[in-house]
Amino acid sequence: MTAVRARLRTIPSWQVTLGIALLALGFLIAAQLASEGPRIRYTTQERPPLVETVTGLQRQQEDYKKRILELRGAIQSAEQQGQGSASLLRQLNDQLDEARLAAGLTQLTGTGFAFELTDSTQAVPAGANDSDYLVTARDIRAIVEELWLAGAEAIAVNGERITTTTAIVDVGGTILVNSAYEAPPYQIVALGPQDIYSRVAASQGFTDFIRARAQTYGIGIAILQPETVNIPAFAGTVGFTLGQVVESPAP
Amino acid sequence: MYKRSSQLAMSAIAAILGFLVVVQLHGQQASSGLGAMSAQDLTVLVANLNTRNDELRTEIANLEAQLSDIDSAQAQGSTVVDQIGLDLHRIQGWAGLQPVGGPGVTITVAGKISGPAVEDLINELHNAGAEAIAVEGVRLVPGSVVSGPPGQLAVDDEPLDDPFEITVVGSKEALTGSLTRTGGIIAQLGATNPSVTVTVTPLDNLLVPATRRNLIPRNGHPRL
């Protein structure tokens, strides 16, 4: 034992430092090789054109959404200037404005706040599931549900308005909202009462979410409290393919 | 001699370490987004974007036709009341302010199921093209959430019985196919909640009522 200690004392300090540095180097090379695995698998010849197609389709989608909002604005103006009984027209246009507001077809501004969800920056341990460390559609839906329960009156995720028909789904490692591709970080903006954040923070569902996703996997949750929030109008299909509107019986 | 070679070795190792740390951090950031998607996932994404763009093109065509109808009515000096009435009817129905009828499915859910699990099921219905949904007669609109632990579910403050029924207007085939496919939402719910049974019944005609919620925001106003 004494001989071993004496032998250790004779090792120069630079050799100890070098040993530690080599250990760290080995660890990093192993981590790098492990994380390279899936990316190497995805480096196929068909990927670049597919990525290009996605980018092109997204650009096209943005143009279409802009055009829809322009047309809705033009229709609204034309309807307001229409001919016919002035009082009937005014009444119909007032009802139309209310219906547009209820449907999410009008851009809103008011009090509220926003969450920003970001993927975990923690290293994924060996054998763990990579996707647990990324923001998922279920994470966004959980926050949206908590916001509705806390009294939110309008919500948008990365600029996509949540409406009666909105689905938030995972496709591979990405998320679609209203079938629009959204990349991280995910900003969930809610319009609602001024104390909406304290209401959300006090809910059991939100506490459970923080424990399950932020504390366990390191999903980032930032809170943004601007003086006012802006919620964009929904720019998508409004209407039915198979359903038919049935007049409510008069009250 | 020893000192000089050890310094060289340390410098080389420090440089490699620095490089690897940067590459690793960069790799972590790049692991999300398009760069991290497989060719198969990108193909699914392209299909989704194409479908959405087709829908948007149809919406643009409908809006252009609507605008043209109003313009020609005005040019001929006739009233636009009918056009406005149709527009109002369509938007009110879509927003949930009017009942909607048509083909679709009813889904009977029995057993110990949580609010978030029911919300997953509803999200899948939206994804499959549901046009209007009600849970035990409560129309789902923005703000409606099925919440609560198993046995204490509620929607819009209305408690839900066990079993409870979801009524959906939409394509019977698409809705049934999406729900019951292998690995679909019903299979997933069965795997995580073995006591839960979900029964899907396609119907030719069913009715989803209007919402009783006030959908006009009180804490915001239109931004001009």
Chai-1 contact restraints between the chains, C-beta under 6 A:
chainA,res_idxA,chainB,res_idxB,connection_type,confidence,min_distance_angstrom,max_distance_angstrom,comment,restraint_id
A,W14,B,S6,contact,1.0,0.0,6.0,A-B,restraint_1
A,A21,B,I13,contact,1.0,0.0,6.0,A-B,restraint_2
A,L25,B,I13,contact,1.0,0.0,6.0,A-B,restraint_3
A,L25,B,L17,contact,1.0,0.0,6.0,A-B,restraint_4
A,L28,B,L20,contact,1.0,0.0,6.0,A-B,restraint_5
A,Q32,B,L20,contact,1.0,0.0,6.0,A-B,restraint_6
A,Q32,B,Q24,contact,1.0,0.0,6.0,A-B,restraint_7
A,S35,B,G27,contact,1.0,0.0,6.0,A-B,restraint_8
A,Y42,B,S38,contact,1.0,0.0,6.0,A-B,restraint_9
A,T44,B,A39,contact,1.0,0.0,6.0,A-B,restraint_10
A,E46,B,A39,contact,1.0,0.0,6.0,A-B,restraint_11
A,R47,B,A39,contact,1.0,0.0,6.0,A-B,restraint_12
A,L50,B,L42,contact,1.0,0.0,6.0,A-B,restraint_13
A,V51,B,L34,contact,1.0,0.0,6.0,A-B,restraint_14
A,T53,B,V46,contact,1.0,0.0,6.0,A-B,restraint_15
A,V54,B,L45,contact,1.0,0.0,6.0,A-B,restraint_16
A,V54,B,V46,contact,1.0,0.0,6.0,A-B,restraint_17
A,L57,B,L49,contact,1.0,0.0,6.0,A-B,restraint_18
A,Q60,B,N53,contact,1.0,0.0,6.0,A-B,restraint_19
A,Q61,B,N53,contact,1.0,0.0,6.0,A-B,restraint_20
A,Y64,B,L56,contact,1.0,0.0,6.0,A-B,restraint_21
A,R67,B,I60,contact,1.0,0.0,6.0,A-B,restraint_22
A,I68,B,E59,contact,1.0,0.0,6.0,A-B,restraint_23
A,L71,B,L63,contact,1.0,0.0,6.0,A-B,restraint_24
A,A74,B,L67,contact,1.0,0.0,6.0,A-B,restraint_25
A,I75,B,Q66,contact,1.0,0.0,6.0,A-B,restraint_26
A,I75,B,L67,contact,1.0,0.0,6.0,A-B,restraint_27
A,A78,B,I70,contact,1.0,0.0,6.0,A-B,restraint_28
A,E79,B,I84,contact,1.0,0.0,6.0,A-B,restraint_29
A,G82,B,V80,contact,1.0,0.0,6.0,A-B,restraint_30
A,Q83,B,T79,contact,1.0,0.0,6.0,A-B,restraint_31
A,G84,B,T79,contact,1.0,0.0,6.0,A-B,restraint_32
A,G84,B,V81,contact,1.0,0.0,6.0,A-B,restraint_33
A,L92,B,I84,contact,1.0,0.0,6.0,A-B,restraint_34
A,Q95,B,L88,contact,1.0,0.0,6.0,A-B,restraint_35
A,L96,B,L88,contact,1.0,0.0,6.0,A-B,restraint_36
A,A99,B,L88,contact,1.0,0.0,6.0,A-B,restraint_37
A,A99,B,I91,contact,1.0,0.0,6.0,A-B,restraint_38
A,A99,B,Q92,contact,1.0,0.0,6.0,A-B,restraint_39
A,A99,B,A95,contact,1.0,0.0,6.0,A-B,restraint_40
A,L101,B,I216,contact,1.0,0.0,6.0,A-B,restraint_41
A,A102,B,A95,contact,1.0,0.0,6.0,A-B,restraint_42
A,A102,B,L97,contact,1.0,0.0,6.0,A-B,restraint_43
A,A102,B,L215,contact,1.0,0.0,6.0,A-B,restraint_44
A,A103,B,I91,contact,1.0,0.0,6.0,A-B,restraint_45
A,A103,B,W94,contact,1.0,0.0,6.0,A-B,restraint_46
A,A103,B,A95,contact,1.0,0.0,6.0,A-B,restraint_47
A,T106,B,P222,contact,1.0,0.0,6.0,A-B,restraint_48
A,Q107,B,R223,contact,1.0,0.0,6.0,A-B,restraint_49
A,L108,B,G220,contact,1.0,0.0,6.0,A-B,restraint_50
A,T109,B,G220,contact,1.0,0.0,6.0,A-B,restraint_51
A,T109,B,R223,contact,1.0,0.0,6.0,A-B,restraint_52
A,G110,B,N219,contact,1.0,0.0,6.0,A-B,restraint_53
A,G110,B,G220,contact,1.0,0.0,6.0,A-B,restraint_54
A,T111,B,N219,contact,1.0,0.0,6.0,A-B,restraint_55
A,D119,B,S32,contact,1.0,0.0,6.0,A-B,restraint_56
A,L134,B,S32,contact,1.0,0.0,6.0,A-B,restraint_57
A,E145,B,E119,contact,1.0,0.0,6.0,A-B,restraint_58
A,E145,B,V145,contact,1.0,0.0,6.0,A-B,restraint_59
A,W148,B,G143,contact,1.0,0.0,6.0,A-B,restraint_60
A,W148,B,V145,contact,1.0,0.0,6.0,A-B,restraint_61
A,L149,B,V145,contact,1.0,0.0,6.0,A-B,restraint_62
A,L149,B,S147,contact,1.0,0.0,6.0,A-B,restraint_63
A,E153,B,P217,contact,1.0,0.0,6.0,A-B,restraint_64
A,E153,B,N219,contact,1.0,0.0,6.0,A-B,restraint_65
A,A154,B,P217,contact,1.0,0.0,6.0,A-B,restraint_66
A,I162,B,P142,contact,1.0,0.0,6.0,A-B,restraint_67
A,T164,B,G96,contact,1.0,0.0,6.0,A-B,restraint_68
A,T164,B,V141,contact,1.0,0.0,6.0,A-B,restraint_69
A,T165,B,H126,contact,1.0,0.0,6.0,A-B,restraint_70
A,A167,B,N123,contact,1.0,0.0,6.0,A-B,restraint_71
A,A167,B,H126,contact,1.0,0.0,6.0,A-B,restraint_72
A,A167,B,N127,contact,1.0,0.0,6.0,A-B,restraint_73
A,V169,B,N127,contact,1.0,0.0,6.0,A-B,restraint_74
A,V171,B,V44,contact,1.0,0.0,6.0,A-B,restraint_75
A,V171,B,L45,contact,1.0,0.0,6.0,A-B,restraint_76
A,G172,B,M37,contact,1.0,0.0,6.0,A-B,restraint_77
A,G172,B,D41,contact,1.0,0.0,6.0,A-B,restraint_78
A,G173,B,S32,contact,1.0,0.0,6.0,A-B,restraint_79
A,G173,B,A36,contact,1.0,0.0,6.0,A-B,restraint_80
A,G173,B,M37,contact,1.0,0.0,6.0,A-B,restraint_81
A,L176,B,N48,contact,1.0,0.0,6.0,A-B,restraint_82
A,S179,B,N48,contact,1.0,0.0,6.0,A-B,restraint_83
A,S179,B,R52,contact,1.0,0.0,6.0,A-B,restraint_84
A,A183,B,G33,contact,1.0,0.0,6.0,A-B,restraint_85
A,P184,B,S32,contact,1.0,0.0,6.0,A-B,restraint_86
A,L191,B,G220,contact,1.0,0.0,6.0,A-B,restraint_87
A,G192,B,N219,contact,1.0,0.0,6.0,A-B,restraint_88
A,P193,B,N219,contact,1.0,0.0,6.0,A-B,restraint_89
A,T237,B,E55,contact,1.0,0.0,6.0,A-B,restraint_90
A,T237,B,E59,contact,1.0,0.0,6.0,A-B,restraint_91
A,V238,B,W94,contact,1.0,0.0,6.0,A-B,restraint_92
A,G239,B,R90,contact,1.0,0.0,6.0,A-B,restraint_93
A,G239,B,W94,contact,1.0,0.0,6.0,A-B,restraint_94
A,F240,B,E131,contact,1.0,0.0,6.0,A-B,restraint_95
A,L242,B,G102,contact,1.0,0.0,6.0,A-B,restraint_96
A,L242,B,P103,contact,1.0,0.0,6.0,A-B,restraint_97
A,G243,B,V100,contact,1.0,0.0,6.0,A-B,restraint_98
A,G243,B,G102,contact,1.0,0.0,6.0,A-B,restraint_99
A,G243,B,E131,contact,1.0,0.0,6.0,A-B,restraint_100
A,G243,B,A132,contact,1.0,0.0,6.0,A-B,restraint_101
A,G243,B,V169,contact,1.0,0.0,6.0,A-B,restraint_102
A,Q244,B,G101,contact,1.0,0.0,6.0,A-B,restraint_103
A,Q244,B,G102,contact,1.0,0.0,6.0,A-B,restraint_104
A,V245,B,H89,contact,1.0,0.0,6.0,A-B,restraint_105
A,V245,B,G93,contact,1.0,0.0,6.0,A-B,restraint_106
A,V245,B,Q98,contact,1.0,0.0,6.0,A-B,restraint_107
A,V245,B,V100,contact,1.0,0.0,6.0,A-B,restraint_108
A,V246,B,P99,contact,1.0,0.0,6.0,A-B,restraint_109
A,V246,B,G101,contact,1.0,0.0,6.0,A-B,restraint_110
A,S248,B,Q98,contact,1.0,0.0,6.0,A-B,restraint_111
A,S248,B,A210,contact,1.0,0.0,6.0,A-B,restraint_112
